[in-house]
């Protein structure tokens, strides 16, 4: 006879668990999206941008895992997202970074909606946990915005794209990551 495991009581509501799992999906999508972009950059000769995006793909996966652990530790059940239909071909390096900026703005909206939900239901533990993501998203948006600005500041003619690709690698020094 199989022993049943009794699920402990929890403070995490089912709705909050669903919203956190939705955010897990957003972070997983980000990781997959940046991995596809990194591959395109690498095959297109943008080595520095590829390295930048490979690192960011890993970072987004770590964000997903941070949420996974929180949900499970709070008595919920973190779910691995279905991730399909990832764009893997792009017209230009500029398009890659414009899409990243659009995507990061969407992730920010999703985090803000989740934080708002937690505040409204007085789930201050989850609210506090999410503050790390709030700060991280501001930095992710800032990085993406700065990358797009490089195209206008430097221009894409002549050695412009080569210069932009090299400058992308320096952007990580532009912002300080949030403390754990």
N, C-alpha and C positions, 0 to 999 in steps of 0.2 A: 504494500500500500504506500502510495506516494504521500509524503508529508506536505501539508499545505502551509504556505508562508502567509502569516497574517500581515496585512498592510497596515503600517502604523498610521495613526491620525496625522493629518497634515493641515497646514494653514494655507497652502497654495490652492487657490480655487481652480476648478476645472477650466473656467474661462481664461484665467491667467496662464494656466498650463498650455492651453491651445494657442494663445497669443505668443508665448515664449517659443513654442514649437514653430510657429509661423516665422518668428525671427531667426530661429535656427535655420530655416529654409532660406531666408534672405542671405545669411552669412555663408551658407553652403553654395548658393548661387553665385555670390561674389567670388568665392574661391575658384569655382569652376570657370567663371567668366574671365577672371584674371589669368588663369592658367591657359585658356584658349588664346587670349590676347598676347601672352608671353610667347607662346609658340609661333603665332603669326609674326611677331616682332623679330624673333630669332631667325626665322626663315627668310625674312625680308631684309636682314642685315642690320637691324637696330639692336645690337648686342646689349647696350647699356639699358635700354628700355625693357628688353626681355628680362634681364637680371632683376631690374626693379619690380617688374610684374610677377616674376616667379616668387620673389620674396613676399610680395603683397598677397599672392594666392595662399602661401603658407600662413601668413598672418590672419587672413580671413578664416582659414580653417581653425586656427587657434581660437578665434572669437566664437566660432560655432561650438567648439569643445567646451569653452568657458560656460556657455549657455547650457549645454548638455549636462555638465556636472551640477550646475545650479538646480536645474529642473529635477534631476534624479535625487540630489541631496535634500531637496524640499519635499520629497515624497511623491513627486510626479513621475511621469514617464517621458523622457526625451525621445523624440522620433527622428530617425534619419530622413531627410527630405528626398523626394523624387526630384532629380535634376536632369532635365532633358532640354533639347532645343537650344543649346548654347551656340551663339554666333561664333564662328571661328575663321571668318574671312572678312577683311576690312579693306576699304579703299585707300586709306592713308594712315600714317602715324597720328596725324591730327584727329582723325575720326576716332581712333582708339581712345585718346585722352578726353575728347569731348563726350564719348559714351561713358567713360569712367566717371566724369563729373556728374552727368545725368543720373547714373546709377547711385552714386554716393548721396546725392540729394534725396533719392527715393529711400535709401537705407536710413537716412536721418529722419525722414518723415515717419517711417515705420517705428524706429526707436522712440521718437517723441510720442507717438500714439500709445505705445506700450507703457511709457512712463506716465502719461496722462491717465491711462486706465488704472494703474497701480495707485496713483495719488487719489483718484476718485473713490476707490474701494478701501482706501486706507491700508494697503499692503505696503507698509513702509520698509519692510525688509527687502522685498523685491525692488521697490523704488530705489533704495540705497544701492543695491547691487547694480542696478542699471545706470547709475551715475557715471561709472567708468565708461560705459558705452556712449553716453552723451558727450563726454569730453573727447573720446576717441573719434566720434563722428565729426566733430568740429574740425579735428586735425585731418581726417581723411578728406573732407571737403576742401579744406585749405590746400592740401597737397595737390588735389586734382585741379583746383582752380589755378594754382601757380603753374602747373604743367601746361594747361591750355594757354595761359598768358605768354608762355615762352614762344609760342608760334607767332603771336602778334609782335612781341618785342624783338625777336631775332629775325623773323621772316624765314620762308622756306626755300628761297632761291639760293643758288650756288652751294656753299658749304653750310647753309642754314639748317637743313635737316640733320646733318652730321653734328653740328653744334648743339642743336636741340636734344638729340639723343644723348650726348655727353652731359648736358645740363640736367637731364632727367635724373641721372644718378646722384646728383648733388642735392636733390630736393628733400631727401630724407633727413638731411641736416637742418632743414628749414624750420621744422617743428619738433618740439620735444614730446615724446610719447607720454601718455598718462601713466602715473605710478600705479603699481598693482596694489 
